[in-house]
Amino acid sequence: MVMLCLNFCFSYATKGCPQPPATRTYVYSFKGYNSGYKTGHHFNKNELLRGRIITVRNYTVAQLFALALRLENQKRIIIDVHEPEKLKMKYCYKLVVPYQHQDNFYVLMQRSLGKEFPEYVVKMEKRNRRYFMVVRDKEE
């Protein structure tokens, strides 16, 4: 039986089989405003995956980026875009990060938000000895 298993493994390795696809490091979902929920967010640990999950309900784009950048004071958001009314739309968001990648949780959150809103550049800037989150239009 052992010989059969070794032969199978050897033949599988020598066939030049393609490498298995890379595993995803995170999964997120994104949808529009949901009238049945209050505005807020919730972190929880997933016991099955032993990772981190964040559920955000009815946040604006600026609030989502502020959460991803861990900006605690919402008064330190500077919006410098041509159409600021687009940033006032509210969205629901959920991010699931497995255990082995939870050290990069906020980086992955920023990456996923960047994919959803590629028209904006969001950065932390120091002004008058304080840090502010600045949202700008992406220059082409």
Rosetta silent file (secondary structure, phi, psi, omega in degrees, C-alpha in Angstrom):
SEQUENCE: MVMLCLNFCFSYATKGCPQPPATRTYVYSFKGYNSGYKTGHHFNKNELLRGRIITVRNYTVAQLFALALRLENQKRIIIDVHEPEKLKMKYCYKLVVPYQHQDNFYVLMQRSLGKEFPEYVVKMEKRNRRYFMVVRDKEE
SCORE:     score description
SCORE:     0.000 S_00000001
   1 L     0.000  -41.976  179.502    0.000    0.000    0.000 S_00000001
   2 H   -63.681  -39.799 -179.904    2.829    2.362    0.881 S_00000001
   3 H   -63.787  -39.948  177.986    4.532    1.589   -2.428 S_00000001
   4 H   -62.363  -43.503 -179.844    1.343    2.406   -4.341 S_00000001
   5 H   -64.737  -43.492  179.132    1.050    5.725   -2.525 S_00000001
   6 H   -64.837  -39.803  177.407    4.689    6.617   -3.218 S_00000001
   7 H   -63.179  -41.411  178.890    4.307    5.720   -6.895 S_00000001
   8 H   -62.937  -46.288  179.867    1.215    7.892   -7.145 S_00000001
   9 H   -62.394  -42.292 -179.833    2.972   10.823   -5.480 S_00000001
  10 H   -65.221  -43.678 -179.759    6.031   10.441   -7.718 S_00000001
  11 H   -66.539  -35.079  178.137    3.971   10.252  -10.894 S_00000001
  12 H   -65.925  -41.138 -178.071    1.959   13.296   -9.833 S_00000001
  13 H   -71.266  -32.911 -176.607    5.136   15.281   -9.189 S_00000001
  14 H   -85.239   -9.822 -179.631    6.781   14.295  -12.483 S_00000001
  15 L   -72.184  -14.898 -176.568    3.797   15.164  -14.692 S_00000001
  16 L    74.343   38.781 -179.832    4.605   18.847  -14.460 S_00000001
  17 L   -65.211  145.278  178.556    1.221   19.680  -13.004 S_00000001
  18 L   -66.998  153.149  178.165    0.513   23.364  -12.623 S_00000001
  19 L   -66.379  146.062  176.975    0.820   24.876   -9.189 S_00000001
  20 L   -64.641  152.121 -178.134   -2.430   25.206   -7.274 S_00000001
  21 L   -63.908  150.098  179.216   -3.896   28.700   -7.350 S_00000001
  22 L   -65.275  141.516  179.858   -2.825   31.077   -4.616 S_00000001
  23 L   -76.313  151.764  178.065   -5.223   31.238   -1.725 S_00000001
  24 L   -74.192  143.202  178.820   -7.083   34.428   -1.040 S_00000001
  25 L   -91.354  -15.281  178.818   -5.837   36.448    1.849 S_00000001
  26 L  -163.005  163.520  176.637   -9.199   38.071    2.540 S_00000001
  27 E  -135.274  134.502  176.426  -12.817   38.242    1.421 S_00000001
  28 E  -136.761  155.875  174.879  -14.995   41.325    1.458 S_00000001
  29 E  -129.631  152.128 -172.789  -18.487   42.269    0.429 S_00000001
  30 E  -144.490  131.158  175.125  -19.805   45.685   -0.401 S_00000001
  31 E  -151.464  172.428 -175.805  -23.314   46.999   -0.952 S_00000001
  32 E   -75.070 -172.538 -178.146  -25.330   50.180   -0.722 S_00000001
  33 L   -55.587  138.545  177.620  -27.284   51.764    2.100 S_00000001
  34 L  -120.693  111.282 -173.236  -29.477   49.434    4.144 S_00000001
  35 L   -70.020  -13.383 -177.723  -32.419   51.221    5.762 S_00000001
  36 L   -83.808   -1.861 -174.865  -33.037   48.462    8.307 S_00000001
  37 L  -126.381  150.313  172.626  -29.851   49.095   10.312 S_00000001
  38 L   -77.207  158.138  175.514  -28.373   51.860   12.432 S_00000001
  39 L   -69.556  133.976  177.495  -25.041   53.365   11.455 S_00000001
  40 E   166.231  174.767  176.991  -22.158   51.575   13.149 S_00000001
  41 E  -139.099  159.138 -175.943  -19.450   48.952   12.961 S_00000001
  42 E  -146.460  128.378  173.259  -18.644   45.778   14.841 S_00000001
  43 E   -98.681  142.342  170.936  -15.470   43.699   15.146 S_00000001
  44 E  -151.824  158.344  178.750  -15.637   40.040   16.040 S_00000001
  45 E   -95.085  133.026  177.189  -13.421   37.006   16.007 S_00000001
  46 E   -90.808  115.530 -177.334  -14.506   34.122   13.825 S_00000001
  47 L   -67.640  -33.495 -177.589  -14.025   30.920   15.792 S_00000001
  48 L   -69.141  -49.367 -179.528  -14.174   28.691   12.718 S_00000001
  49 L   -88.646  -14.032 -174.920  -11.491   30.506   10.720 S_00000001
  50 L    55.016   45.080  179.452   -9.784   31.943   13.799 S_00000001
  51 E  -125.409 -160.204  179.290   -9.520   35.267   12.001 S_00000001
  52 E  -118.312  145.415  177.969  -10.993   38.768   12.219 S_00000001
  53 E  -133.163  137.160  171.060  -14.248   40.082   10.833 S_00000001
  54 E  -123.694  135.496  175.523  -15.531   43.636   10.639 S_00000001
  55 E  -119.998  123.015 -178.259  -19.099   44.489    9.743 S_00000001
  56 E  -120.337  132.117 -179.147  -19.833   48.123    8.888 S_00000001
  57 E  -123.282  126.804  171.311  -23.335   49.417    8.286 S_00000001
  58 E    56.704   53.250  174.288  -24.334   52.659    6.595 S_00000001
  59 E  -106.224  150.000  173.887  -21.006   54.516    6.641 S_00000001
  60 E   -76.728  169.523 -179.890  -19.975   57.169    4.138 S_00000001
  61 H   -61.186  -43.932 -179.890  -16.897   56.639    1.979 S_00000001
  62 H   -63.240  -39.604  178.408  -14.857   59.024    4.138 S_00000001
  63 H   -66.156  -37.332  177.329  -15.945   57.210    7.311 S_00000001
  64 H   -63.533  -45.279  178.700  -14.952   53.849    5.808 S_00000001
  65 H   -67.112  -36.304  177.493  -11.485   55.118    4.936 S_00000001
  66 H   -62.988  -37.872  177.260  -11.161   56.746    8.369 S_00000001
  67 H   -67.158  -40.245  179.389  -11.936   53.387    9.954 S_00000001
  68 H   -67.842  -31.385  178.894   -9.360   51.661    7.725 S_00000001
  69 L   -92.214    3.172  178.865   -6.729   54.255    8.662 S_00000001
  70 L    59.307   39.561  176.854   -7.713   54.030   12.347 S_00000001
  71 L   -84.772  115.602 -175.267   -8.575   57.713   12.552 S_00000001
  72 L   -82.650  -33.059 -176.839  -10.465   58.156   15.801 S_00000001
  73 L   -95.955  108.472 -178.389  -11.489   61.802   15.441 S_00000001
  74 H   -67.568  -12.782  178.076  -13.984   62.203   12.586 S_00000001
  75 H   -78.401   -7.008 -179.143  -13.390   65.978   12.700 S_00000001
  76 H  -101.464   36.666  176.729   -9.929   65.422   11.222 S_00000001
  77 E  -110.013  124.834  177.780  -11.171   64.504    7.759 S_00000001
  78 E  -112.383  123.328 -179.308  -10.398   66.917    4.925 S_00000001
  79 E  -107.351  118.255 -177.634  -12.320   66.381    1.693 S_00000001
  80 E  -127.294   69.357 -178.473  -10.709   67.920   -1.383 S_00000001
  81 L  -127.697  162.595 -179.341  -12.696   66.518   -4.325 S_00000001
  82 L   -73.341  -35.059 -178.558  -14.631   68.030   -7.236 S_00000001
  83 L  -123.387   80.848 -176.018  -17.907   66.307   -6.358 S_00000001
  84 H   -67.064  -19.498  179.267  -18.117   65.987   -2.534 S_00000001
  85 H   -65.314  -25.420  177.214  -21.756   64.876   -2.659 S_00000001
  86 H   -66.810  -28.843  179.934  -20.598   61.474   -3.974 S_00000001
  87 H   -77.468  -10.009 -179.472  -18.730   60.945   -0.712 S_00000001
  88 H   -87.317   -8.534  176.787  -21.943   61.398    1.288 S_00000001
  89 L   -67.338  143.750 -177.320  -23.509   58.194   -0.033 S_00000001
  90 E  -104.180  147.650 -176.501  -23.667   55.454    2.598 S_00000001
  91 E  -137.213  159.727  171.214  -22.554   51.852    2.193 S_00000001
  92 E  -110.138  145.205 -171.969  -22.436   48.557    4.053 S_00000001
  93 E  -147.515  141.774  175.986  -19.169   46.639    4.138 S_00000001
  94 E  -139.791  134.398 -179.421  -17.909   43.343    5.529 S_00000001
  95 E  -129.652  130.152  177.247  -14.332   42.083    5.623 S_00000001
  96 E  -119.639  121.358 -179.953  -13.186   38.596    6.648 S_00000001
  97 E  -121.199  123.143 -179.917   -9.455   38.059    7.189 S_00000001
  98 L   -66.753  164.636 -174.737   -8.144   34.589    8.092 S_00000001
  99 H   -53.072  -45.526 -174.345   -5.915   34.023   11.105 S_00000001
 100 H   -69.059  -11.988 -179.230   -2.622   33.906    9.203 S_00000001
 101 H  -118.990    9.143 -174.899   -3.222   37.368    7.686 S_00000001
 102 H   -71.155  -13.836  173.635   -4.847   39.214   10.570 S_00000001
 103 H   -67.006  -25.221  179.850   -1.663   41.196   11.262 S_00000001
 104 H  -102.368   24.896 -173.534   -2.365   42.999    7.971 S_00000001
 105 H   -54.310  -51.161 -175.853   -6.058   43.537    8.718 S_00000001
 106 H   -72.976  -31.007  175.459   -6.111   47.316    8.215 S_00000001
 107 H   -64.880  -43.486  178.604   -3.831   47.165    5.172 S_00000001
 108 H   -66.150  -35.116  177.199   -6.203   44.664    3.565 S_00000001
 109 H   -65.465  -43.957  177.715   -9.160   46.873    4.464 S_00000001
 110 H   -62.629  -39.640  179.719   -7.473   49.868    2.793 S_00000001
 111 H   -64.175  -43.932 -178.994   -6.693   47.741   -0.268 S_00000001
 112 H   -68.038  -37.974  176.894  -10.285   46.544   -0.633 S_00000001
 113 H   -68.031  -35.139  176.018  -11.664   50.066   -0.250 S_00000001
 114 H   -63.503  -33.668  176.705   -9.140   51.271   -2.825 S_00000001
 115 H   -69.711  -36.732 -179.246  -10.505   48.691   -5.263 S_00000001
 116 H   -75.956  -30.815 -178.122  -14.068   49.880   -4.698 S_00000001
 117 L  -127.110   68.599 -177.598  -13.206   53.574   -4.951 S_00000001
 118 L   -71.342  -11.470 -177.861  -10.274   53.872   -7.378 S_00000001
 119 L   -80.600   -4.719 -178.663  -11.198   57.459   -8.220 S_00000001
 120 E  -118.759  148.239  171.599   -9.974   58.707   -4.799 S_00000001
 121 E  -114.546  124.511 -177.737   -6.580   58.968   -3.139 S_00000001
 122 E  -120.338  124.582 -178.154   -6.722   58.840    0.647 S_00000001
 123 E  -141.515  157.550  172.050   -3.670   59.689    2.750 S_00000001
 124 E   -92.821  131.628  178.347   -2.729   60.800    6.226 S_00000001
 125 E  -130.095  146.650  178.762   -1.058   64.222    6.285 S_00000001
 126 E   -96.451  122.295  178.607    0.461   66.205    9.113 S_00000001
 127 E  -135.647  128.629 -179.911   -0.827   69.765    9.368 S_00000001
 128 L    51.672   45.790  177.803   -0.236   72.081   12.318 S_00000001
 129 L    64.715   16.593  176.292    1.282   69.251   14.378 S_00000001
 130 E  -130.253  151.774  178.613   -1.835   67.090   13.936 S_00000001
 131 E   -94.153  135.670  178.403   -2.605   64.272   11.562 S_00000001
 132 E  -127.166  147.548  172.091   -5.531   64.601    9.160 S_00000001
 133 E   -92.359  125.839 -177.313   -6.997   62.196    6.657 S_00000001
 134 E  -114.503  126.959  177.401   -7.185   63.876    3.243 S_00000001
 135 E  -108.066  122.161 -179.719   -9.453   62.580    0.466 S_00000001
 136 E  -128.533  159.595  171.091   -8.561   63.805   -3.030 S_00000001
 137 E   -70.449  144.272  176.905   -9.556   63.002   -6.589 S_00000001
 138 L   -76.556  129.133  179.515   -7.110   60.746   -8.354 S_00000001
 139 L   -84.379  137.525 -177.648   -5.204   62.660  -10.991 S_00000001
 140 L  -103.634    0.000    0.000   -4.988   60.977  -14.360 S_00000001
